Amino acid sequence: MISADGFSYTDETNSALRRLRALPQHDLLTMAGDWLGELAPWRSAETLGAIVALPAETVLASLFVFGEQVTESEVREDVPGPLIDLLLDAGVLTESSGKLSAEYCLVRVDGMALITSWRAAGRDRGTYGPWICSDSLTLARIIASRRDVRRCLDLGCGTGVLGLVAARNGAAAVGVDVSPECVAAARLNAHVNGLADRLTAQVGDILSLSVGDRYDLVVSNPPCLPLRRGALGWLAGEAGLDGLDFFWELVSRLPALLTEDGEALIQAAAYGDERGPFLVPRLTEELRRHGLAGRLLVRPTTPVRWPAFAPRDENQQLTGPLGEEVREYVARIGATHYYGFVLSLRPGDPGLAVGRFR
C-alpha cells in the first residue's frame, strides 16, 4: 500500500528527492510511462514485445508491466538509487529475500504516466486501491476540453487522473478521497508528471465533505457498484443496491461547491430498461430542487450485469446470499438494461436534456 507518510508534501524538501531530481534520469518514471503505450488492459502484443526487447528498459518492464520479481542488485544497476529508495519508502516497491516487486503497475493515460492498481493491467491482487478503467478515460478526455478552469475539485480522486488533467490545463486542483492509499497515489502521480505545484490531495469522505470553497469545475467518478454498502467490506465501491448512493449525495452538494459559471461532471451507472435509465424522473426533480441545469449523456446499453469483483459461479452469477439479494432487487425493479452515463450540471434554469454518446 502506498504510504501517505512515505510520500507527502514534505518530501518536496527530502534530500533523496532533491538528489533524484538532480539526476539526468529524474524523469525515469515518466519516460517509462511513455514506453508503455496505451492503458494496460488494451496493450497489444507488439507493444509488450517492443518494451521487453529494449535492454535499458527490461528491468522497468519486468517490474511495472509484467509484475515480475527482479533481484535488487540488478535493478540498482539500471535505475538510480534515490529513485529506488523513494519508491521503497512509499511502498510502491517492496523487497523480500533480495528481490524487488512492484505493488502497482505503471500505465500511460493521454500522455501522463500514472502509478495504479494492478487491476488496471487485468490482474487483481485483492485490493480496491487506486486504479483506472475506461470510465476514467472517458471523463478525463471530457475534462481535457475544459480549457478555462481556474479551480477544480476531484471528489473520490483515486489515482488523481481527473484532477491532473485539469491541472495540466492550468487549473489549481484539489483531490479528495476516503482512502489514504489513493491520496498518496494522487500525490505521487502529481510529482511523477511535474504537476505537484498544481494538485493537492487530502483524505476526506465525500458524504460529509466541507471544503469551504467554490470551484469552476467539480469532477467525480464516484463509487457506483450496485451492492449494499459494506457488502464486500471495502472503503469504497459499494454504492447501494441501485449504485447511486454517492451520486445523489453529490448532486445535492453541488450548489454549495460550484461558482456561478461552474460545471460539474459526474460519471456513474444505473439500472434501466429499453427506454433508458430509471433515474431520469428523480434526477429531473432533484435538479429543479437545487436550481441546476443538466445534460445526461448515456452510453450504449449493456445487459444487466452483476457487480464486478464480487464472488461468482462458473456461469458468472453472484453466489450465496449476496447474489440472492442483488437478483431479488433487479427483478423487483424490473431492470433489463444497465447504463453508464456522464452528467454535466451547471447553475441555471432547472432542466434535464438527455442525449447519447456517439
Backbone torsions as a table, in degrees:
resi	resn	phi	psi	omega
1	MET	NA	131.3	175.9
2	ILE	-62.3	132.8	-176.9
3	SER	-94.1	125.6	176.1
4	ALA	-64.7	-30.4	176.7
5	ASP	-76.8	-31.3	-178.5
6	GLY	-73.1	-21.7	177.5
7	PHE	-144.7	97.9	-174.9
8	SER	-129.4	-179.2	179.3
9	TYR	-55.9	-35.6	-176.3
10	THR	-67.0	-17.6	178.7
11	ASP	-66.4	-10.6	176.8
12	GLU	-57.8	-31.3	-179.2
13	THR	-107.7	8.1	179.2
14	ASN	-64.4	135.7	-174.8
15	SER	-62.9	-38.1	179.2
16	ALA	-63.2	-39.5	-179.9
17	LEU	-68.3	-37.7	177.9
18	ARG	-63.3	-42.3	178.0
19	ARG	-63.9	-39.7	-179.5
20	LEU	-61.1	-44.5	-177.7
21	ARG	-71.1	-19.2	178.1
22	ALA	-80.4	-14.1	-179.1
23	LEU	-79.9	147.3	174.6
24	PRO	-58.3	-26.8	-177.4
25	GLN	-93.1	21.8	-174.8
26	HIS	-62.4	-22.4	-179.6
27	ASP	-99.5	29.3	-175.5
28	LEU	-57.6	-44.5	-178.7
29	LEU	-65.6	-39.5	178.6
30	THR	-64.1	-41.7	176.7
31	MET	-61.5	-42.6	178.6
32	ALA	-60.8	-38.0	177.2
33	GLY	-61.2	-39.7	177.9
34	ASP	-63.9	-36.3	179.7
35	TRP	-65.4	-25.8	-172.4
36	LEU	-72.7	-18.6	-178.7
37	GLY	78.5	-131.5	-175.7
38	GLU	-83.8	174.6	-179.4
39	LEU	-55.1	141.9	-167.0
40	ALA	-50.2	-46.6	-174.6
41	PRO	-61.9	-19.3	-177.3
42	TRP	-112.7	17.7	176.9
43	ARG	-65.5	143.0	178.3
44	SER	-91.1	161.4	176.9
45	ALA	-61.9	-33.5	179.5
46	GLU	-64.6	-40.8	179.2
47	THR	-63.4	-46.7	179.8
48	LEU	-61.9	-41.3	179.5
49	GLY	-63.5	-39.4	179.7
50	ALA	-65.8	-38.2	-179.7
51	ILE	-65.9	-50.6	-174.1
52	VAL	-70.5	-18.7	-179.1
53	ALA	-81.6	-13.3	-178.5
54	LEU	-87.0	114.2	-174.7
55	PRO	-56.3	-42.7	-175.4
56	ALA	-68.4	-21.4	-175.7
57	GLU	-106.5	1.5	-175.6
58	THR	-58.9	-41.5	-178.4
59	VAL	-63.5	-47.7	-179.6
60	LEU	-64.5	-39.8	178.6
61	ALA	-63.4	-41.8	179.8
62	SER	-61.4	-43.1	-177.1
63	LEU	-74.4	-54.3	-166.2
64	PHE	-98.2	-10.2	179.4
65	VAL	-110.0	-49.0	-175.1
66	PHE	-96.9	-9.3	177.4
67	GLY	68.7	30.9	-178.3
68	GLU	-93.1	156.0	171.8
69	GLN	-79.9	142.3	179.1
70	VAL	-133.0	137.5	178.2
71	THR	-58.4	133.3	-175.0
72	GLU	-58.9	-38.9	179.6
73	SER	-62.4	-36.1	178.3
74	GLU	-67.4	-40.0	178.7
75	VAL	-63.9	-42.8	-176.0
76	ARG	-69.8	-16.3	174.6
77	GLU	-71.3	-30.6	-173.3
78	ASP	-109.9	-21.0	-172.7
79	VAL	-117.5	135.6	-179.8
80	PRO	-55.1	134.4	-178.6
81	GLY	-54.7	-44.9	179.4
82	PRO	-60.3	-33.1	177.8
83	LEU	-66.9	-44.1	178.4
84	ILE	-61.2	-46.0	-179.1
85	ASP	-61.9	-40.1	179.1
86	LEU	-63.2	-43.6	-178.6
87	LEU	-70.9	-32.6	174.3
88	LEU	-67.0	-44.1	178.7
89	ASP	-61.4	-37.3	-177.5
90	ALA	-80.9	-11.5	-178.9
91	GLY	85.0	8.5	175.9
92	VAL	-72.8	-38.6	172.2
93	LEU	-110.0	147.8	172.8
94	THR	-127.9	154.1	-178.0
95	GLU	-120.0	137.6	176.4
96	SER	-151.0	123.5	177.8
97	SER	53.5	40.6	176.4
98	GLY	80.0	6.8	179.3
99	LYS	-119.0	146.0	179.3
100	LEU	-104.3	143.0	175.1
101	SER	-129.8	146.6	175.9
102	ALA	-92.9	121.7	177.8
103	GLU	-79.6	-9.6	180.0
104	TYR	-137.1	157.6	174.5
105	CYS	-102.7	165.5	179.9
106	LEU	-113.0	126.2	-179.5
107	VAL	-127.5	163.2	177.9
108	ARG	-112.9	126.8	179.5
109	VAL	-127.8	109.3	177.3
110	ASP	47.2	47.4	175.1
111	GLY	88.3	-3.8	177.6
112	MET	-106.7	144.9	174.8
113	ALA	-97.8	127.3	-174.2
114	LEU	-130.4	133.4	169.2
115	ILE	-78.9	128.8	-176.7
116	THR	-148.8	168.3	-180.0
117	SER	-62.0	151.5	178.5
118	TRP	-63.2	-16.0	177.1
119	ARG	-60.1	-29.3	177.7
120	ALA	-64.7	-18.6	177.3
121	ALA	-101.8	13.6	177.8
122	GLY	80.7	12.5	179.5
123	ARG	-125.8	119.2	-176.0
124	ASP	-94.6	121.4	177.6
125	ARG	-103.4	18.9	172.3
126	GLY	82.5	19.0	177.2
127	THR	-128.7	142.3	177.7
128	TYR	-69.4	-57.1	168.1
129	GLY	55.3	179.3	175.6
130	PRO	-79.2	118.8	-179.4
131	TRP	-145.9	167.7	-174.5
132	ILE	-126.5	138.9	176.1
133	CYS	-135.1	-175.4	-178.7
134	SER	-62.9	-29.8	176.0
135	ASP	-59.9	-42.6	179.1
136	SER	-61.2	-40.9	179.5
137	LEU	-62.9	-44.2	-179.3
138	THR	-58.8	-50.4	-177.5
139	LEU	-67.5	-37.8	179.8
140	ALA	-60.7	-39.1	-177.8
141	ARG	-74.2	-28.4	173.1
142	ILE	-69.7	-43.9	179.5
143	ILE	-60.8	-37.6	-178.9
144	ALA	-59.6	-24.3	-179.5
145	SER	-83.3	-8.9	178.6
146	ARG	-90.4	96.4	-169.3
147	ARG	-91.8	-15.9	-172.5
148	ASP	-106.9	21.9	-177.7
149	VAL	-81.4	128.0	177.3
150	ARG	-95.6	-38.0	-178.6
151	ARG	-133.5	130.5	-177.3
152	CYS	-127.6	137.9	175.9
153	LEU	-118.0	123.1	179.8
154	ASP	-109.6	109.9	-177.1
155	LEU	-94.8	121.5	-173.0
156	GLY	76.0	55.9	-163.8
157	CYS	-71.4	-23.5	-179.9
158	GLY	57.4	-123.0	179.8
159	THR	-69.9	-13.0	-176.8
160	GLY	90.1	5.0	-171.4
161	VAL	-58.9	-39.8	-175.9
162	LEU	-69.5	-45.7	177.1
163	GLY	-64.6	-34.7	179.6
164	LEU	-66.8	-36.6	176.6
165	VAL	-62.5	-43.9	177.1
166	ALA	-64.6	-40.7	179.5
167	ALA	-63.5	-37.8	178.9
168	ARG	-64.0	-26.6	176.1
169	ASN	-83.2	-1.0	177.1
170	GLY	109.3	-1.8	-177.9
171	ALA	-79.1	153.7	166.3
172	ALA	-87.3	118.1	-171.5
173	ALA	-114.1	143.5	175.7
174	VAL	-123.2	127.1	176.3
175	GLY	-107.5	141.4	179.3
176	VAL	-131.3	132.9	176.8
177	ASP	-150.1	147.7	179.5
178	VAL	-73.6	-18.7	-176.4
179	SER	-96.2	119.5	175.4
180	PRO	-58.7	-31.5	178.3
181	GLU	-62.7	-42.8	179.4
182	CYS	-67.7	-40.5	178.7
183	VAL	-61.3	-43.6	178.3
184	ALA	-63.6	-40.0	178.5
185	ALA	-63.5	-40.9	179.0
186	ALA	-63.0	-42.0	178.1
187	ARG	-63.4	-45.5	-179.9
188	LEU	-61.7	-44.4	-179.8
189	ASN	-65.0	-32.8	175.9
190	ALA	-63.1	-42.3	178.3
191	HIS	-66.5	-44.3	-178.0
192	VAL	-57.6	-35.7	-175.1
193	ASN	-101.2	13.1	175.7
194	GLY	69.3	28.0	-176.3
195	LEU	-120.9	19.6	-177.3
196	ALA	-64.7	-22.5	179.2
197	ASP	-83.2	-7.2	-177.3
198	ARG	-115.8	-12.7	-179.7
199	LEU	-128.2	127.6	170.0
200	THR	-116.0	155.2	-179.8
201	ALA	-137.4	145.0	-177.8
202	GLN	-143.4	151.6	177.2
203	VAL	-79.0	131.7	178.7
204	GLY	-171.2	153.9	178.8
205	ASP	-95.8	120.1	-176.6
206	ILE	-67.1	-12.7	177.4
207	LEU	-84.2	-12.3	178.2
208	SER	-137.1	36.8	-173.5
209	LEU	-78.5	138.4	172.2
210	SER	-137.1	99.7	-175.5
211	VAL	-99.5	-20.5	174.0
212	GLY	71.7	9.4	178.8
213	ASP	-131.0	167.8	174.6
214	ARG	-117.1	151.6	-171.1
215	TYR	-130.6	148.5	174.7
216	ASP	-72.6	-28.4	-178.7
217	LEU	-142.7	125.1	172.6
218	VAL	-114.9	124.8	-177.1
219	VAL	-124.8	148.3	177.8
220	SER	-161.1	134.9	167.4
221	ASN	-117.4	74.6	-166.2
222	PRO	-74.1	167.6	172.6
223	PRO	-52.4	130.6	-178.3
224	CYS	-143.8	20.9	175.4
225	LEU	-68.4	127.2	-179.4
226	PRO	-76.2	73.9	178.1
227	LEU	-139.3	146.7	174.1
228	ARG	-54.2	137.5	-179.7
229	ARG	-55.4	130.9	-180.0
230	GLY	85.0	2.1	-176.4
231	ALA	-62.3	-35.8	179.3
232	LEU	-105.9	-6.7	176.6
233	GLY	80.0	17.4	-179.4
234	TRP	-87.9	163.1	173.2
235	LEU	-70.3	-32.4	-177.5
236	ALA	-142.8	159.6	178.1
237	GLY	130.4	-68.2	-176.8
238	GLU	-70.9	134.2	-176.5
239	ALA	-132.6	36.2	-178.2
240	GLY	86.6	162.9	-175.2
241	LEU	-61.6	-25.5	176.5
242	ASP	-94.0	-4.6	178.4
243	GLY	75.5	15.4	-171.4
244	LEU	-122.9	11.6	-179.2
245	ASP	-55.9	-49.0	-178.4
246	PHE	-71.2	-37.0	-178.5
247	PHE	-57.9	-48.9	-177.9
248	TRP	-66.5	-35.9	178.8
249	GLU	-65.4	-41.2	178.4
250	LEU	-62.7	-45.0	179.9
251	VAL	-57.7	-41.1	-177.2
252	SER	-69.5	-24.6	-177.1
253	ARG	-91.2	-13.1	-173.2
254	LEU	-61.2	-39.5	-180.0
255	PRO	-55.7	-30.1	-179.7
256	ALA	-86.5	-8.3	-176.4
257	LEU	-106.2	-25.4	-173.1
258	LEU	-91.9	144.5	168.9
259	THR	-71.8	172.8	-177.5
260	GLU	-57.8	-36.0	179.6
261	ASP	-107.1	18.4	-175.2
262	GLY	-77.1	170.5	179.4
263	GLU	-139.0	144.6	171.9
264	ALA	-114.5	138.8	175.4
265	LEU	-123.5	116.2	-178.0
266	ILE	-122.7	133.3	175.9
267	GLN	-117.2	131.0	-179.7
268	ALA	-155.0	-160.4	-179.9
269	ALA	-151.0	155.7	-176.0
270	ALA	-153.1	151.4	173.8
271	TYR	-73.0	157.6	177.3
272	GLY	-171.0	-162.4	175.2
273	ASP	-131.5	-163.3	-175.5
274	GLU	-64.8	-18.7	-179.4
275	ARG	-82.7	-22.1	-179.5
276	GLY	142.6	-178.0	-179.2
277	PRO	-69.6	144.1	-177.3
278	PHE	-68.5	-16.5	-172.7
279	LEU	-75.4	-11.3	-171.1
280	VAL	-57.0	-48.7	-179.3
281	PRO	-61.1	-45.2	179.6
282	ARG	-65.7	-40.9	-179.9
283	LEU	-61.4	-41.0	177.6
284	THR	-58.2	-43.0	179.8
285	GLU	-68.5	-41.3	179.9
286	GLU	-63.8	-38.0	179.0
287	LEU	-67.2	-36.9	176.6
288	ARG	-63.9	-41.4	-178.2
289	ARG	-66.1	-36.3	-173.4
290	HIS	-101.6	3.3	177.8
291	GLY	67.2	44.6	-177.7
292	LEU	-122.0	142.2	173.3
293	ALA	-103.2	134.2	-174.1
294	GLY	-133.1	153.8	171.0
295	ARG	-128.9	121.3	-178.4
296	LEU	-102.3	116.0	176.4
297	LEU	-103.5	117.4	-172.5
298	VAL	-101.7	134.2	175.7
299	ARG	-74.8	162.2	173.1
300	PRO	-54.5	139.4	-175.1
301	THR	-66.8	150.6	171.7
302	THR	-125.1	159.1	173.9
303	PRO	-60.8	158.4	175.0
304	VAL	-55.9	127.7	179.9
305	ARG	-121.5	151.9	176.5
306	TRP	-81.1	153.0	-176.6
307	PRO	-58.1	142.3	178.5
308	ALA	-67.1	158.6	171.1
309	PHE	70.9	5.1	178.0
310	ALA	-97.7	155.5	-178.8
311	PRO	-60.9	134.8	-179.5
312	ARG	-133.5	162.1	175.5
313	ASP	-93.8	-172.7	-176.7
314	GLU	-65.7	-17.8	177.7
315	ASN	-96.7	13.5	178.2
316	GLN	64.7	26.1	175.0
317	GLN	-99.8	142.4	176.5
318	LEU	-59.8	141.8	-176.2
319	THR	-104.0	162.7	172.5
320	GLY	65.9	-163.3	-178.0
321	PRO	-58.3	-33.6	179.3
322	LEU	-62.7	-44.6	178.5
323	GLY	-63.9	-40.8	179.7
324	GLU	-63.7	-39.2	-179.8
325	GLU	-63.5	-46.0	-178.3
326	VAL	-68.5	-43.9	-179.3
327	ARG	-62.3	-39.1	178.7
328	GLU	-64.1	-40.7	-179.4
329	TYR	-66.2	-46.1	-179.3
330	VAL	-61.1	-41.9	179.2
331	ALA	-66.5	-38.0	-177.3
332	ARG	-66.3	-38.5	-178.5
333	ILE	-87.9	-6.2	176.9
334	GLY	72.7	30.7	-178.9
335	ALA	-76.0	133.0	175.9
336	THR	-124.3	-10.3	-178.8
337	HIS	-135.0	162.7	179.2
338	TYR	-136.0	122.9	-172.3
339	TYR	-116.5	127.7	163.3
340	GLY	-85.1	152.4	-178.8
341	PHE	-155.7	159.0	168.8
342	VAL	-120.2	132.7	-179.2
343	LEU	-116.2	125.1	174.3
344	SER	-104.3	128.0	-177.4
345	LEU	-128.6	139.9	176.7
346	ARG	-140.0	148.7	171.4
347	PRO	-62.3	139.2	-179.4
348	GLY	157.3	-165.6	179.3
349	ASP	-60.5	121.0	-176.2
350	PRO	-60.1	141.8	177.8
351	GLY	167.6	162.6	-178.5
352	LEU	-135.9	122.4	171.9
353	ALA	-103.6	136.5	-178.5
354	VAL	-115.7	125.4	177.7
355	GLY	-133.5	-175.9	-178.8
356	ARG	-132.7	148.3	176.3
357	PHE	-63.8	139.2	177.2
358	ARG	-109.3	NA	NA
